[in-house]
């Protein structure tokens, strides 16, 4: 699998440009490890948001942002792989 390409994310459906980006050249293993960690955080925060405590309003936001970051990493990895596949000479 190929390294990541540059991929922006975090536009908040607003008029400003995206807030975050994945850098090009991140090795696939590192990208997948970090995506997995973001998804684990999303899972944990989703679990906590269901708790009966009164002060859980931050957990849905944490879940959303962790999922968005994981998606940004996976999309950058897929796009890097697809770009590299197109650049390979055909036999």
QUIBELJO-V17429 format. One line per field, one symbol per residue. burial: b if it has 9 or more other C-alpha atoms within 8 Angstrom, else e. Layout:
# QUIBELJO-V17429
burial = ???
This chain:
# QUIBELJO-V17429
burial = ebbbbbbbbebeeeeeebeebbbbebbbeebbebbbebbebbbebbebbeeeeeebeebbebbbebbbbbbbbbbbbbbbbeebeeeeeee
